[in-house]
Amino acid sequence: MSPIAPPRGTRDLLPDEAPAWQWLHGLHATVASRFGYQLIDTPVFESTELFARGVGGGTDIVDKEMYTFVDRGDRSLTLRPEGTAPVVRAVLGAHLEQRSRPVRVHYAMPMFRYDRPQAGRHRQFAQVGVECIGERDPCYDAEVIEVAWRFITDLRIEGLDLQINTLGDREDRLRYREALVAYYTPLRDSLCDDCRRRLDVNPLRLLDCKRDAAHVASAPRIGDHLGADSRTYFASVLEHLDAAGIQYTLNARLVRGLDYYAHTAFEFWHSSLEGAQNALGGGGRYDGLAEELGFAPAPGVGYALGVERLLRVATDQGVAPGPQPPAQVVICTTGDGSGTDARDLARRLRHRTSVITDLTTRKLDRKLRDASRLGARLVLLIGLDEGLVLRNLDTREQRVVTTESAPDAVSEALLAAAQEPAG
Ligand code: HAM
């Protein structure tokens, strides 16, 4: 029988990668909370309708990438492919916007998309993000961009490129839609199957096509179909970004792949991520989404960043923390050493640091070798003739300590060891 492999497009988070994972999540939560964003979490599965209505039929996510299943109660459910529609549902469903507006929330959640797996593209991946719900003002568009910017800067990732565009309001997009239909209809026979369907169902999504790239390049631009209000709104977002010292690149072709956007749309690109996977994250304003989901109007804006992509860049740039030992100290019984003494000492030391006990009857040199392999810095040997011995695994120095003095001796030795990197 061959061993069972993980499902295609999924990855395990192994202990060596955990410090980088925790570092990234901790930093995002810290930065978001400094801007007043509070943690929110939503179910891993939702009713399929939430995404069909929120993200939109005709998008790749809804048409091709959703993990949809019927449960035993005959309900159609979908594993969450993105976080914005669920978060808006959760916030407005709990009437949080009635307490104070806007509602600022941040999240770190796994997402599921039936994508073709490759570097930077998985079927289960994680996103960190924020949503600012309940107000329509350019200052909030700039604020969420600033949160993402601050976070990526604090990660110390370099080479970031913020691409930004406006998709205008509903009327602008209706005008633009007509222009796209007029442009694409004579080309229908030369279009790929997907695009022929998009032309009928959701013309804006024609611009997501990678195969008909030449047509996309010459297609009309949304910027030529904007009303005065949309222009003023976008100009104000850019002014706020300028005031915050955030650099950006205007990109008239940026349309994002989800239907709920209006006005500001943006992406964070990184040159080290190749091709279609070059976006570390993206976001924008989604003023019509609440109504699509059956709620009273509630404008919003937010972003999501791909955790696996961020970690790849951070690791390549050497800024992510590497593997950490499971414990700093191993307490080993030797000779007549008692397990009870070892456990008591471990309990006291765990107020200060991480401790593993080795109470086995294996030989001392095996125990020392294993403690070294774990990456521990110190061992405490219980049961030697000379008494309780504290040994530094890097320098091999050792000294006798008492049960009472052991905690302070361990703290001092760890401090000294931290100043001298392990050999
Ligand atoms: P999105 O552009 O679909 O936006 O996804 C955001 C980020 O998630 C991408 O830029 C990428 O880093 C990561 N990502 C997407 N698909 C995959 C995948 N298959 N494998 C690995 N990483 C992936 C949204 O999801 C919107 N909800 C963002 C938003 C928040 N808009 C407003 N608020």
Boltz pocket constraint, residues with backbone or C-beta under 6 A from the ligand:
constraints:
  - pocket:
      binder: B
      contacts: [[A, 81], [A, 82], [A, 83], [A, 84], [A, 113], [A, 115], [A, 120], [A, 121], [A, 122], [A, 123], [A, 124], [A, 125], [A, 126], [A, 127], [A, 129], [A, 130], [A, 131], [A, 257], [A, 258], [A, 279], [A, 280], [A, 281], [A, 282], [A, 283], [A, 284], [A, 285], [A, 286], [A, 301], [A, 302], [A, 303], [A, 304], [A, 305], [A, 306], [A, 307], [A, 308], [A, 309]]
      max_distance: 6.0
